[in-house]
Amino acid sequence: MGLLPKGYALEFFQDTLGDTDKVFEKISDFVTRGEGFNFLFFQYEAIRLFSEVWTEILKTHKLELASWVEILDIALIKGEIKSELSPELLARMFT
């Protein structure tokens, strides 16, 4: 019936749980030693464990950059801000 070998799902879930345990062990170790962690720590771990996360991060960054370019272009046209830099260069300062 199935395309996957018997027990494949169980192995996948066990491997995933094992990876998750490793992440939580790292977090626990940081906290125990008094070291901090932040959003970038979680982002790095997500990229390391799931390659598709990086693709989604890049898509989000492109959308954010495009939004800033549009906002800054309008602000430059209306005279709300003055700059010799292009909206694209200005937007990179905010993303």
PDB file of N, CA, C and O in Angstrom:
ATOM      1  N   MET A   1       0.820  -1.197   0.000  1.00  0.00           N
ATOM      2  CA  MET A   1       0.000   0.000   0.000  1.00  0.00           C
ATOM      3  C   MET A   1       0.861   1.257   0.000  1.00  0.00           C
ATOM      4  O   MET A   1       0.740   2.075  -0.911  1.00  0.00           O
ATOM      5  N   GLY A   2       1.722   1.431   0.987  1.00  0.00           N
ATOM      6  CA  GLY A   2       2.448   2.682   1.125  1.00  0.00           C
ATOM      7  C   GLY A   2       3.711   2.746   0.293  1.00  0.00           C
ATOM      8  O   GLY A   2       4.267   1.721  -0.102  1.00  0.00           O
ATOM      9  N   LEU A   3       4.154   3.961   0.032  1.00  0.00           N
ATOM     10  CA  LEU A   3       5.385   4.178  -0.714  1.00  0.00           C
ATOM     11  C   LEU A   3       6.610   4.139   0.194  1.00  0.00           C
ATOM     12  O   LEU A   3       7.727   3.912  -0.272  1.00  0.00           O
ATOM     13  N   LEU A   4       6.403   4.356   1.468  1.00  0.00           N
ATOM     14  CA  LEU A   4       7.507   4.395   2.414  1.00  0.00           C
ATOM     15  C   LEU A   4       7.667   3.048   3.099  1.00  0.00           C
ATOM     16  O   LEU A   4       6.690   2.328   3.304  1.00  0.00           O
ATOM     17  N   PRO A   5       8.898   2.709   3.452  1.00  0.00           N
ATOM     18  CA  PRO A   5       9.090   1.446   4.168  1.00  0.00           C
ATOM     19  C   PRO A   5       8.360   1.444   5.504  1.00  0.00           C
ATOM     20  O   PRO A   5       8.152   2.497   6.108  1.00  0.00           O
ATOM     21  N   LYS A   6       7.975   0.270   5.956  1.00  0.00           N
ATOM     22  CA  LYS A   6       7.275   0.142   7.228  1.00  0.00           C
ATOM     23  C   LYS A   6       8.168   0.685   8.346  1.00  0.00           C
ATOM     24  O   LYS A   6       9.361   0.383   8.398  1.00  0.00           O
ATOM     25  N   GLY A   7       7.595   1.469   9.218  1.00  0.00           N
ATOM     26  CA  GLY A   7       8.350   2.043  10.327  1.00  0.00           C
ATOM     27  C   GLY A   7       9.020   3.363   9.993  1.00  0.00           C
ATOM     28  O   GLY A   7       9.638   3.980  10.861  1.00  0.00           O
ATOM     29  N   TYR A   8       8.905   3.808   8.738  1.00  0.00           N
ATOM     30  CA  TYR A   8       9.563   5.057   8.333  1.00  0.00           C
ATOM     31  C   TYR A   8       9.055   6.247   9.144  1.00  0.00           C
ATOM     32  O   TYR A   8       9.840   7.065   9.624  1.00  0.00           O
ATOM     33  N   ALA A   9       7.742   6.332   9.289  1.00  0.00           N
ATOM     34  CA  ALA A   9       7.166   7.461  10.036  1.00  0.00           C
ATOM     35  C   ALA A   9       7.660   7.447  11.477  1.00  0.00           C
ATOM     36  O   ALA A   9       7.998   8.493  12.031  1.00  0.00           O
ATOM     37  N   LEU A  10       7.700   6.279  12.076  1.00  0.00           N
ATOM     38  CA  LEU A  10       8.175   6.170  13.452  1.00  0.00           C
ATOM     39  C   LEU A  10       9.622   6.626  13.559  1.00  0.00           C
ATOM     40  O   LEU A  10       9.973   7.363  14.481  1.00  0.00           O
ATOM     41  N   GLU A  11      10.470   6.193  12.620  1.00  0.00           N
ATOM     42  CA  GLU A  11      11.875   6.620  12.623  1.00  0.00           C
ATOM     43  C   GLU A  11      11.978   8.134  12.446  1.00  0.00           C
ATOM     44  O   GLU A  11      12.765   8.794  13.124  1.00  0.00           O
ATOM     45  N   PHE A  12      11.176   8.678  11.527  1.00  0.00           N
ATOM     46  CA  PHE A  12      11.186  10.118  11.285  1.00  0.00           C
ATOM     47  C   PHE A  12      10.821  10.875  12.555  1.00  0.00           C
ATOM     48  O   PHE A  12      11.507  11.825  12.936  1.00  0.00           O
ATOM     49  N   PHE A  13       9.745  10.457  13.209  1.00  0.00           N
ATOM     50  CA  PHE A  13       9.309  11.134  14.432  1.00  0.00           C
ATOM     51  C   PHE A  13      10.346  10.999  15.541  1.00  0.00           C
ATOM     52  O   PHE A  13      10.584  11.945  16.291  1.00  0.00           O
ATOM     53  N   GLN A  14      10.956   9.833  15.644  1.00  0.00           N
ATOM     54  CA  GLN A  14      11.986   9.640  16.664  1.00  0.00           C
ATOM     55  C   GLN A  14      13.194  10.531  16.400  1.00  0.00           C
ATOM     56  O   GLN A  14      13.742  11.126  17.328  1.00  0.00           O
ATOM     57  N   ASP A  15      13.614  10.626  15.130  1.00  0.00           N
ATOM     58  CA  ASP A  15      14.734  11.508  14.779  1.00  0.00           C
ATOM     59  C   ASP A  15      14.390  12.966  15.064  1.00  0.00           C
ATOM     60  O   ASP A  15      15.207  13.719  15.592  1.00  0.00           O
ATOM     61  N   THR A  16      13.157  13.351  14.703  1.00  0.00           N
ATOM     62  CA  THR A  16      12.728  14.734  14.944  1.00  0.00           C
ATOM     63  C   THR A  16      12.704  15.041  16.433  1.00  0.00           C
ATOM     64  O   THR A  16      13.158  16.102  16.861  1.00  0.00           O
ATOM     65  N   LEU A  17      12.175  14.113  17.221  1.00  0.00           N
ATOM     66  CA  LEU A  17      12.161  14.308  18.674  1.00  0.00           C
ATOM     67  C   LEU A  17      13.580  14.371  19.224  1.00  0.00           C
ATOM     68  O   LEU A  17      13.865  15.154  20.130  1.00  0.00           O
ATOM     69  N   GLY A  18      14.469  13.546  18.675  1.00  0.00           N
ATOM     70  CA  GLY A  18      15.864  13.584  19.104  1.00  0.00           C
ATOM     71  C   GLY A  18      16.500  14.935  18.821  1.00  0.00           C
ATOM     72  O   GLY A  18      17.219  15.476  19.661  1.00  0.00           O
ATOM     73  N   ASP A  19      16.233  15.488  17.623  1.00  0.00           N
ATOM     74  CA  ASP A  19      16.755  16.824  17.283  1.00  0.00           C
ATOM     75  C   ASP A  19      16.167  17.889  18.199  1.00  0.00           C
ATOM     76  O   ASP A  19      16.868  18.799  18.642  1.00  0.00           O
ATOM     77  N   THR A  20      14.874  17.767  18.477  1.00  0.00           N
ATOM     78  CA  THR A  20      14.218  18.727  19.366  1.00  0.00           C
ATOM     79  C   THR A  20      14.814  18.652  20.766  1.00  0.00           C
ATOM     80  O   THR A  20      15.042  19.680  21.404  1.00  0.00           O
ATOM     81  N   ASP A  21      15.064  17.446  21.237  1.00  0.00           N
ATOM     82  CA  ASP A  21      15.709  17.284  22.550  1.00  0.00           C
ATOM     83  C   ASP A  21      17.070  17.971  22.583  1.00  0.00           C
ATOM     84  O   ASP A  21      17.424  18.600  23.581  1.00  0.00           O
ATOM     85  N   LYS A  22      17.840  17.856  21.494  1.00  0.00           N
ATOM     86  CA  LYS A  22      19.157  18.492  21.433  1.00  0.00           C
ATOM     87  C   LYS A  22      19.033  20.015  21.537  1.00  0.00           C
ATOM     88  O   LYS A  22      19.818  20.668  22.226  1.00  0.00           O
ATOM     89  N   VAL A  23      18.044  20.563  20.848  1.00  0.00           N
ATOM     90  CA  VAL A  23      17.831  22.021  20.902  1.00  0.00           C
ATOM     91  C   VAL A  23      17.498  22.445  22.327  1.00  0.00           C
ATOM     92  O   VAL A  23      18.067  23.410  22.838  1.00  0.00           O
ATOM     93  N   PHE A  24      16.576  21.724  22.972  1.00  0.00           N
ATOM     94  CA  PHE A  24      16.194  22.089  24.333  1.00  0.00           C
ATOM     95  C   PHE A  24      17.334  21.871  25.318  1.00  0.00           C
ATOM     96  O   PHE A  24      17.446  22.597  26.306  1.00  0.00           O
ATOM     97  N   GLU A  25      18.185  20.873  25.058  1.00  0.00           N
ATOM     98  CA  GLU A  25      19.365  20.685  25.906  1.00  0.00           C
ATOM     99  C   GLU A  25      20.298  21.888  25.791  1.00  0.00           C
ATOM    100  O   GLU A  25      20.851  22.350  26.789  1.00  0.00           O
ATOM    101  N   LYS A  26      20.470  22.396  24.560  1.00  0.00           N
ATOM    102  CA  LYS A  26      21.317  23.575  24.363  1.00  0.00           C
ATOM    103  C   LYS A  26      20.738  24.779  25.111  1.00  0.00           C
ATOM    104  O   LYS A  26      21.458  25.512  25.788  1.00  0.00           O
ATOM    105  N   ILE A  27      19.434  24.963  24.976  1.00  0.00           N
ATOM    106  CA  ILE A  27      18.776  26.085  25.658  1.00  0.00           C
ATOM    107  C   ILE A  27      18.943  25.940  27.169  1.00  0.00           C
ATOM    108  O   ILE A  27      19.298  26.898  27.857  1.00  0.00           O
ATOM    109  N   SER A  28      18.689  24.757  27.669  1.00  0.00           N
ATOM    110  CA  SER A  28      18.827  24.506  29.102  1.00  0.00           C
ATOM    111  C   SER A  28      20.257  24.764  29.560  1.00  0.00           C
ATOM    112  O   SER A  28      20.476  25.324  30.635  1.00  0.00           O
ATOM    113  N   ASP A  29      21.222  24.362  28.754  1.00  0.00           N
ATOM    114  CA  ASP A  29      22.629  24.577  29.084  1.00  0.00           C
ATOM    115  C   ASP A  29      22.952  26.070  29.146  1.00  0.00           C
ATOM    116  O   ASP A  29      23.643  26.523  30.059  1.00  0.00           O
ATOM    117  N   PHE A  30      22.445  26.837  28.166  1.00  0.00           N
ATOM    118  CA  PHE A  30      22.668  28.293  28.168  1.00  0.00           C
ATOM    119  C   PHE A  30      22.087  28.928  29.424  1.00  0.00           C
ATOM    120  O   PHE A  30      22.731  29.751  30.075  1.00  0.00           O
ATOM    121  N   VAL A  31      20.863  28.534  29.752  1.00  0.00           N
ATOM    122  CA  VAL A  31      20.184  29.115  30.911  1.00  0.00           C
ATOM    123  C   VAL A  31      20.910  28.732  32.194  1.00  0.00           C
ATOM    124  O   VAL A  31      21.107  29.573  33.070  1.00  0.00           O
ATOM    125  N   THR A  32      21.307  27.475  32.309  1.00  0.00           N
ATOM    126  CA  THR A  32      22.002  26.996  33.502  1.00  0.00           C
ATOM    127  C   THR A  32      23.316  27.737  33.722  1.00  0.00           C
ATOM    128  O   THR A  32      23.679  28.059  34.854  1.00  0.00           O
ATOM    129  N   ARG A  33      24.020  28.002  32.629  1.00  0.00           N
ATOM    130  CA  ARG A  33      25.305  28.702  32.741  1.00  0.00           C
ATOM    131  C   ARG A  33      25.123  30.215  32.850  1.00  0.00           C
ATOM    132  O   ARG A  33      26.101  30.947  33.007  1.00  0.00           O
ATOM    133  N   GLY A  34      23.892  30.680  32.769  1.00  0.00           N
ATOM    134  CA  GLY A  34      23.634  32.112  32.878  1.00  0.00           C
ATOM    135  C   GLY A  34      23.827  32.855  31.569  1.00  0.00           C
ATOM    136  O   GLY A  34      23.831  34.086  31.549  1.00  0.00           O
ATOM    137  N   GLU A  35      23.987  32.122  30.476  1.00  0.00           N
ATOM    138  CA  GLU A  35      24.127  32.763  29.171  1.00  0.00           C
ATOM    139  C   GLU A  35      22.738  33.017  28.606  1.00  0.00           C
ATOM    140  O   GLU A  35      21.786  32.298  28.909  1.00  0.00           O
ATOM    141  N   GLY A  36      22.644  34.017  27.806  1.00  0.00           N
ATOM    142  CA  GLY A  36      21.350  34.348  27.224  1.00  0.00           C
ATOM    143  C   GLY A  36      21.190  33.755  25.836  1.00  0.00           C
ATOM    144  O   GLY A  36      22.152  33.289  25.225  1.00  0.00           O
ATOM    145  N   PHE A  37      19.999  33.781  25.368  1.00  0.00           N
ATOM    146  CA  PHE A  37      19.712  33.412  23.988  1.00  0.00           C
ATOM    147  C   PHE A  37      18.596  34.328  23.524  1.00  0.00           C
ATOM    148  O   PHE A  37      17.856  34.886  24.335  1.00  0.00           O
ATOM    149  N   ASN A  38      18.481  34.477  22.218  1.00  0.00           N
ATOM    150  CA  ASN A  38      17.502  35.407  21.681  1.00  0.00           C
ATOM    151  C   ASN A  38      16.875  34.840  20.413  1.00  0.00           C
ATOM    152  O   ASN A  38      17.030  33.661  20.093  1.00  0.00           O
ATOM    153  N   PHE A  39      16.182  35.684  19.721  1.00  0.00           N
ATOM    154  CA  PHE A  39      15.496  35.276  18.499  1.00  0.00           C
ATOM    155  C   PHE A  39      16.470  34.685  17.489  1.00  0.00           C
ATOM    156  O   PHE A  39      16.144  33.712  16.810  1.00  0.00           O
ATOM    157  N   LEU A  40      17.673  35.270  17.383  1.00  0.00           N
ATOM    158  CA  LEU A  40      18.644  34.780  16.409  1.00  0.00           C
ATOM    159  C   LEU A  40      19.080  33.353  16.716  1.00  0.00           C
ATOM    160  O   LEU A  40      19.347  32.576  15.799  1.00  0.00           O
ATOM    161  N   PHE A  41      19.156  33.002  17.991  1.00  0.00           N
ATOM    162  CA  PHE A  41      19.491  31.630  18.369  1.00  0.00           C
ATOM    163  C   PHE A  41      18.451  30.666  17.808  1.00  0.00           C
ATOM    164  O   PHE A  41      18.798  29.650  17.206  1.00  0.00           O
ATOM    165  N   PHE A  42      17.175  30.988  18.008  1.00  0.00           N
ATOM    166  CA  PHE A  42      16.109  30.129  17.519  1.00  0.00           C
ATOM    167  C   PHE A  42      16.095  30.084  15.993  1.00  0.00           C
ATOM    168  O   PHE A  42      15.861  29.033  15.396  1.00  0.00           O
ATOM    169  N   GLN A  43      16.345  31.227  15.372  1.00  0.00           N
ATOM    170  CA  GLN A  43      16.374  31.284  13.919  1.00  0.00           C
ATOM    171  C   GLN A  43      17.513  30.413  13.379  1.00  0.00           C
ATOM    172  O   GLN A  43      17.317  29.675  12.413  1.00  0.00           O
ATOM    173  N   TYR A  44      18.675  30.489  13.977  1.00  0.00           N
ATOM    174  CA  TYR A  44      19.807  29.678  13.549  1.00  0.00           C
ATOM    175  C   TYR A  44      19.480  28.186  13.689  1.00  0.00           C
ATOM    176  O   TYR A  44      19.757  27.400  12.782  1.00  0.00           O
ATOM    177  N   GLU A  45      18.904  27.806  14.803  1.00  0.00           N
ATOM    178  CA  GLU A  45      18.562  26.403  15.018  1.00  0.00           C
ATOM    179  C   GLU A  45      17.518  25.930  14.004  1.00  0.00           C
ATOM    180  O   GLU A  45      17.598  24.804  13.511  1.00  0.00           O
ATOM    181  N   ALA A  46      16.545  26.780  13.694  1.00  0.00           N
ATOM    182  CA  ALA A  46      15.526  26.413  12.707  1.00  0.00           C
ATOM    183  C   ALA A  46      16.156  26.229  11.324  1.00  0.00           C
ATOM    184  O   ALA A  46      15.815  25.292  10.603  1.00  0.00           O
ATOM    185  N   ILE A  47      17.073  27.123  10.958  1.00  0.00           N
ATOM    186  CA  ILE A  47      17.750  27.012   9.661  1.00  0.00           C
ATOM    187  C   ILE A  47      18.601  25.743   9.628  1.00  0.00           C
ATOM    188  O   ILE A  47      18.647  25.043   8.616  1.00  0.00           O
ATOM    189  N   ARG A  48      19.260  25.462  10.719  1.00  0.00           N
ATOM    190  CA  ARG A  48      20.128  24.281  10.790  1.00  0.00           C
ATOM    191  C   ARG A  48      19.314  22.988  10.657  1.00  0.00           C
ATOM    192  O   ARG A  48      19.744  22.041   9.998  1.00  0.00           O
ATOM    193  N   LEU A  49      18.156  22.962  11.278  1.00  0.00           N
ATOM    194  CA  LEU A  49      17.352  21.739  11.271  1.00  0.00           C
ATOM    195  C   LEU A  49      16.440  21.612  10.051  1.00  0.00           C
ATOM    196  O   LEU A  49      16.156  20.502   9.600  1.00  0.00           O
ATOM    197  N   PHE A  50      15.979  22.749   9.516  1.00  0.00           N
ATOM    198  CA  PHE A  50      15.026  22.733   8.408  1.00  0.00           C
ATOM    199  C   PHE A  50      15.483  23.712   7.335  1.00  0.00           C
ATOM    200  O   PHE A  50      15.308  24.922   7.482  1.00  0.00           O
ATOM    201  N   SER A  51      16.066  23.200   6.262  1.00  0.00           N
ATOM    202  CA  SER A  51      16.646  24.052   5.220  1.00  0.00           C
ATOM    203  C   SER A  51      15.625  24.989   4.568  1.00  0.00           C
ATOM    204  O   SER A  51      15.986  26.072   4.108  1.00  0.00           O
ATOM    205  N   GLU A  52      14.360  24.581   4.526  1.00  0.00           N
ATOM    206  CA  GLU A  52      13.347  25.427   3.877  1.00  0.00           C
ATOM    207  C   GLU A  52      13.078  26.710   4.659  1.00  0.00           C
ATOM    208  O   GLU A  52      12.510  27.658   4.117  1.00  0.00           O
ATOM    209  N   VAL A  53      13.477  26.747   5.918  1.00  0.00           N
ATOM    210  CA  VAL A  53      13.279  27.957   6.720  1.00  0.00           C
ATOM    211  C   VAL A  53      14.069  29.121   6.117  1.00  0.00           C
ATOM    212  O   VAL A  53      13.580  30.251   6.090  1.00  0.00           O
ATOM    213  N   TRP A  54      15.285  28.853   5.634  1.00  0.00           N
ATOM    214  CA  TRP A  54      16.115  29.917   5.048  1.00  0.00           C
ATOM    215  C   TRP A  54      15.426  30.523   3.832  1.00  0.00           C
ATOM    216  O   TRP A  54      15.454  31.740   3.651  1.00  0.00           O
ATOM    217  N   THR A  55      14.808  29.694   2.999  1.00  0.00           N
ATOM    218  CA  THR A  55      14.085  30.178   1.825  1.00  0.00           C
ATOM    219  C   THR A  55      12.951  31.107   2.249  1.00  0.00           C
ATOM    220  O   THR A  55      12.743  32.157   1.639  1.00  0.00           O
ATOM    221  N   GLU A  56      12.225  30.725   3.283  1.00  0.00           N
ATOM    222  CA  GLU A  56      11.111  31.551   3.768  1.00  0.00           C
ATOM    223  C   GLU A  56      11.619  32.866   4.379  1.00  0.00           C
ATOM    224  O   GLU A  56      10.984  33.909   4.222  1.00  0.00           O
ATOM    225  N   ILE A  57      12.745  32.814   5.064  1.00  0.00           N
ATOM    226  CA  ILE A  57      13.329  34.033   5.632  1.00  0.00           C
ATOM    227  C   ILE A  57      13.695  35.002   4.512  1.00  0.00           C
ATOM    228  O   ILE A  57      13.437  36.201   4.619  1.00  0.00           O
ATOM    229  N   LEU A  58      14.289  34.493   3.448  1.00  0.00           N
ATOM    230  CA  LEU A  58      14.656  35.350   2.313  1.00  0.00           C
ATOM    231  C   LEU A  58      13.428  35.959   1.644  1.00  0.00           C
ATOM    232  O   LEU A  58      13.444  37.130   1.264  1.00  0.00           O
ATOM    233  N   LYS A  59      12.362  35.167   1.498  1.00  0.00           N
ATOM    234  CA  LYS A  59      11.121  35.696   0.923  1.00  0.00           C
ATOM    235  C   LYS A  59      10.575  36.835   1.788  1.00  0.00           C
ATOM    236  O   LYS A  59      10.177  37.880   1.273  1.00  0.00           O
ATOM    237  N   THR A  60      10.560  36.626   3.085  1.00  0.00           N
ATOM    238  CA  THR A  60      10.062  37.640   4.013  1.00  0.00           C
ATOM    239  C   THR A  60      10.914  38.899   3.940  1.00  0.00           C
ATOM    240  O   THR A  60      10.393  40.014   3.946  1.00  0.00           O
ATOM    241  N   HIS A  61      12.223  38.712   3.870  1.00  0.00           N
ATOM    242  CA  HIS A  61      13.132  39.861   3.789  1.00  0.00           C
ATOM    243  C   HIS A  61      12.876  40.665   2.511  1.00  0.00           C
ATOM    244  O   HIS A  61      12.856  41.896   2.548  1.00  0.00           O
ATOM    245  N   LYS A  62      12.682  39.982   1.388  1.00  0.00           N
ATOM    246  CA  LYS A  62      12.411  40.681   0.120  1.00  0.00           C
ATOM    247  C   LYS A  62      11.117  41.478   0.199  1.00  0.00           C
ATOM    248  O   LYS A  62      11.053  42.609  -0.282  1.00  0.00           O
ATOM    249  N   LEU A  63      10.082  40.894   0.804  1.00  0.00           N
ATOM    250  CA  LEU A  63       8.808  41.612   0.955  1.00  0.00           C
ATOM    251  C   LEU A  63       8.965  42.838   1.850  1.00  0.00           C
ATOM    252  O   LEU A  63       8.436  43.910   1.557  1.00  0.00           O
ATOM    253  N   GLU A  64       9.702  42.661   2.946  1.00  0.00           N
ATOM    254  CA  GLU A  64       9.931  43.771   3.866  1.00  0.00           C
ATOM    255  C   GLU A  64      10.727  44.886   3.186  1.00  0.00           C
ATOM    256  O   GLU A  64      10.413  46.065   3.346  1.00  0.00           O
ATOM    257  N   LEU A  65      11.747  44.510   2.436  1.00  0.00           N
ATOM    258  CA  LEU A  65      12.556  45.496   1.722  1.00  0.00           C
ATOM    259  C   LEU A  65      11.711  46.253   0.701  1.00  0.00           C
ATOM    260  O   LEU A  65      11.814  47.475   0.596  1.00  0.00           O
ATOM    261  N   ALA A  66      10.880  45.539  -0.047  1.00  0.00           N
ATOM    262  CA  ALA A  66      10.010  46.177  -1.039  1.00  0.00           C
ATOM    263  C   ALA A  66       9.042  47.154  -0.370  1.00  0.00           C
ATOM    264  O   ALA A  66       8.772  48.224  -0.916  1.00  0.00           O
ATOM    265  N   SER A  67       8.523  46.801   0.794  1.00  0.00           N
ATOM    266  CA  SER A  67       7.612  47.692   1.519  1.00  0.00           C
ATOM    267  C   SER A  67       8.321  48.963   1.946  1.00  0.00           C
ATOM    268  O   SER A  67       7.788  50.061   1.788  1.00  0.00           O
ATOM    269  N   TRP A  68       9.546  48.812   2.496  1.00  0.00           N
ATOM    270  CA  TRP A  68      10.315  49.982   2.900  1.00  0.00           C
ATOM    271  C   TRP A  68      10.648  50.874   1.710  1.00  0.00           C
ATOM    272  O   TRP A  68      10.580  52.098   1.816  1.00  0.00           O
ATOM    273  N   VAL A  69      11.006  50.274   0.583  1.00  0.00           N
ATOM    274  CA  VAL A  69      11.320  51.065  -0.624  1.00  0.00           C
ATOM    275  C   VAL A  69      10.115  51.891  -1.019  1.00  0.00           C
ATOM    276  O   VAL A  69      10.247  53.078  -1.319  1.00  0.00           O
ATOM    277  N   GLU A  70       8.939  51.280  -1.024  1.00  0.00           N
ATOM    278  CA  GLU A  70       7.716  51.993  -1.393  1.00  0.00           C
ATOM    279  C   GLU A  70       7.427  53.141  -0.419  1.00  0.00           C
ATOM    280  O   GLU A  70       7.123  54.256  -0.842  1.00  0.00           O
ATOM    281  N   ILE A  71       7.522  52.869   0.857  1.00  0.00           N
ATOM    282  CA  ILE A  71       7.253  53.893   1.879  1.00  0.00           C
ATOM    283  C   ILE A  71       8.239  55.054   1.755  1.00  0.00           C
ATOM    284  O   ILE A  71       7.845  56.219   1.790  1.00  0.00           O
ATOM    285  N   LEU A  72       9.517  54.725   1.609  1.00  0.00           N
ATOM    286  CA  LEU A  72      10.538  55.775   1.536  1.00  0.00           C
ATOM    287  C   LEU A  72      10.445  56.562   0.231  1.00  0.00           C
ATOM    288  O   LEU A  72      10.712  57.763   0.211  1.00  0.00           O
ATOM    289  N   ASP A  73      10.071  55.896  -0.847  1.00  0.00           N
ATOM    290  CA  ASP A  73       9.890  56.587  -2.127  1.00  0.00           C
ATOM    291  C   ASP A  73       8.789  57.638  -2.005  1.00  0.00           C
ATOM    292  O   ASP A  73       8.948  58.770  -2.461  1.00  0.00           O
ATOM    293  N   ILE A  74       7.684  57.259  -1.393  1.00  0.00           N
ATOM    294  CA  ILE A  74       6.576  58.203  -1.190  1.00  0.00           C
ATOM    295  C   ILE A  74       7.014  59.351  -0.285  1.00  0.00           C
ATOM    296  O   ILE A  74       6.704  60.510  -0.558  1.00  0.00           O
ATOM    297  N   ALA A  75       7.728  59.034   0.783  1.00  0.00           N
ATOM    298  CA  ALA A  75       8.194  60.065   1.714  1.00  0.00           C
ATOM    299  C   ALA A  75       9.154  61.039   1.027  1.00  0.00           C
ATOM    300  O   ALA A  75       9.109  62.240   1.291  1.00  0.00           O
ATOM    301  N   LEU A  76      10.012  60.534   0.159  1.00  0.00           N
ATOM    302  CA  LEU A  76      10.932  61.409  -0.580  1.00  0.00           C
ATOM    303  C   LEU A  76      10.169  62.309  -1.543  1.00  0.00           C
ATOM    304  O   LEU A  76      10.457  63.502  -1.641  1.00  0.00           O
ATOM    305  N   ILE A  77       9.204  61.748  -2.247  1.00  0.00           N
ATOM    306  CA  ILE A  77       8.400  62.524  -3.206  1.00  0.00           C
ATOM    307  C   ILE A  77       7.615  63.621  -2.492  1.00  0.00           C
ATOM    308  O   ILE A  77       7.534  64.746  -2.985  1.00  0.00           O
ATOM    309  N   LYS A  78       7.038  63.301  -1.341  1.00  0.00           N
ATOM    310  CA  LYS A  78       6.242  64.273  -0.589  1.00  0.00           C
ATOM    311  C   LYS A  78       7.112  65.274   0.168  1.00  0.00           C
ATOM    312  O   LYS A  78       6.603  66.258   0.705  1.00  0.00           O
ATOM    313  N   GLY A  79       8.406  65.030   0.212  1.00  0.00           N
ATOM    314  CA  GLY A  79       9.296  65.933   0.931  1.00  0.00           C
ATOM    315  C   GLY A  79       9.314  65.702   2.435  1.00  0.00           C
ATOM    316  O   GLY A  79       9.821  66.538   3.182  1.00  0.00           O
ATOM    317  N   GLU A  80       8.769  64.579   2.888  1.00  0.00           N
ATOM    318  CA  GLU A  80       8.762  64.262   4.317  1.00  0.00           C
ATOM    319  C   GLU A  80      10.163  63.943   4.820  1.00  0.00           C
ATOM    320  O   GLU A  80      10.486  64.174   5.985  1.00  0.00           O
ATOM    321  N   ILE A  81      10.983  63.414   3.934  1.00  0.00           N
ATOM    322  CA  ILE A  81      12.401  63.194   4.246  1.00  0.00           C
ATOM    323  C   ILE A  81      13.225  63.690   3.069  1.00  0.00           C
ATOM    324  O   ILE A  81      12.746  63.758   1.937  1.00  0.00           O
ATOM    325  N   LYS A  82      14.465  64.032   3.357  1.00  0.00           N
ATOM    326  CA  LYS A  82      15.381  64.471   2.309  1.00  0.00           C
ATOM    327  C   LYS A  82      16.627  63.609   2.388  1.00  0.00           C
ATOM    328  O   LYS A  82      17.200  63.407   3.458  1.00  0.00           O
ATOM    329  N   SER A  83      17.034  63.101   1.224  1.00  0.00           N
ATOM    330  CA  SER A  83      18.236  62.278   1.171  1.00  0.00           C
ATOM    331  C   SER A  83      18.739  62.225  -0.259  1.00  0.00           C
ATOM    332  O   SER A  83      17.963  62.266  -1.214  1.00  0.00           O
ATOM    333  N   GLU A  84      20.041  62.133  -0.385  1.00  0.00           N
ATOM    334  CA  GLU A  84      20.630  61.951  -1.701  1.00  0.00           C
ATOM    335  C   GLU A  84      20.708  60.465  -2.055  1.00  0.00           C
ATOM    336  O   GLU A  84      21.029  60.104  -3.187  1.00  0.00           O
ATOM    337  N   LEU A  85      20.416  59.626  -1.092  1.00  0.00           N
ATOM    338  CA  LEU A  85      20.427  58.187  -1.335  1.00  0.00           C
ATOM    339  C   LEU A  85      19.107  57.753  -1.968  1.00  0.00           C
ATOM    340  O   LEU A  85      18.069  58.381  -1.757  1.00  0.00           O
ATOM    341  N   SER A  86      19.159  56.685  -2.737  1.00  0.00           N
ATOM    342  CA  SER A  86      17.946  56.148  -3.363  1.00  0.00           C
ATOM    343  C   SER A  86      17.078  55.469  -2.293  1.00  0.00           C
ATOM    344  O   SER A  86      17.576  55.087  -1.234  1.00  0.00           O
ATOM    345  N   PRO A  87      15.792  55.325  -2.577  1.00  0.00           N
ATOM    346  CA  PRO A  87      14.923  54.607  -1.638  1.00  0.00           C
ATOM    347  C   PRO A  87      15.429  53.194  -1.340  1.00  0.00           C
ATOM    348  O   PRO A  87      15.281  52.706  -0.219  1.00  0.00           O
ATOM    349  N   GLU A  88      16.027  52.535  -2.340  1.00  0.00           N
ATOM    350  CA  GLU A  88      16.558  51.176  -2.149  1.00  0.00           C
ATOM    351  C   GLU A  88      17.684  51.172  -1.107  1.00  0.00           C
ATOM    352  O   GLU A  88      17.708  50.325  -0.214  1.00  0.00           O
ATOM    353  N   LEU A  89      18.608  52.120  -1.227  1.00  0.00           N
ATOM    354  CA  LEU A  89      19.720  52.175  -0.270  1.00  0.00           C
ATOM    355  C   LEU A  89      19.226  52.549   1.126  1.00  0.00           C
ATOM    356  O   LEU A  89      19.684  51.999   2.127  1.00  0.00           O
ATOM    357  N   LEU A  90      18.299  53.480   1.175  1.00  0.00           N
ATOM    358  CA  LEU A  90      17.729  53.852   2.473  1.00  0.00           C
ATOM    359  C   LEU A  90      17.007  52.662   3.110  1.00  0.00           C
ATOM    360  O   LEU A  90      17.136  52.416   4.309  1.00  0.00           O
ATOM    361  N   ALA A  91      16.256  51.938   2.302  1.00  0.00           N
ATOM    362  CA  ALA A  91      15.484  50.797   2.827  1.00  0.00           C
ATOM    363  C   ALA A  91      16.397  49.741   3.429  1.00  0.00           C
ATOM    364  O   ALA A  91      16.033  49.094   4.411  1.00  0.00           O
ATOM    365  N   ARG A  92      17.564  49.562   2.860  1.00  0.00           N
ATOM    366  CA  ARG A  92      18.496  48.551   3.401  1.00  0.00           C
ATOM    367  C   ARG A  92      18.951  48.898   4.821  1.00  0.00           C
ATOM    368  O   ARG A  92      19.373  48.018   5.572  1.00  0.00           O
ATOM    369  N   MET A  93      18.867  50.155   5.179  1.00  0.00           N
ATOM    370  CA  MET A  93      19.219  50.548   6.544  1.00  0.00           C
ATOM    371  C   MET A  93      18.175  50.079   7.562  1.00  0.00           C
ATOM    372  O   MET A  93      18.474  49.952   8.750  1.00  0.00           O
ATOM    373  N   PHE A  94      16.957  49.825   7.094  1.00  0.00           N
ATOM    374  CA  PHE A  94      15.864  49.436   7.962  1.00  0.00           C
ATOM    375  C   PHE A  94      15.588  47.935   7.953  1.00  0.00           C
ATOM    376  O   PHE A  94      14.775  47.453   8.741  1.00  0.00           O
ATOM    377  N   THR A  95      16.250  47.198   7.076  1.00  0.00           N
ATOM    378  CA  THR A  95      15.985  45.755   6.978  1.00  0.00           C
ATOM    379  C   THR A  95      17.217  44.952   7.313  1.00  0.00           C
ATOM    380  O   THR A  95      17.179  43.721   7.283  1.00  0.00           O
TER     381      THR A  95
END
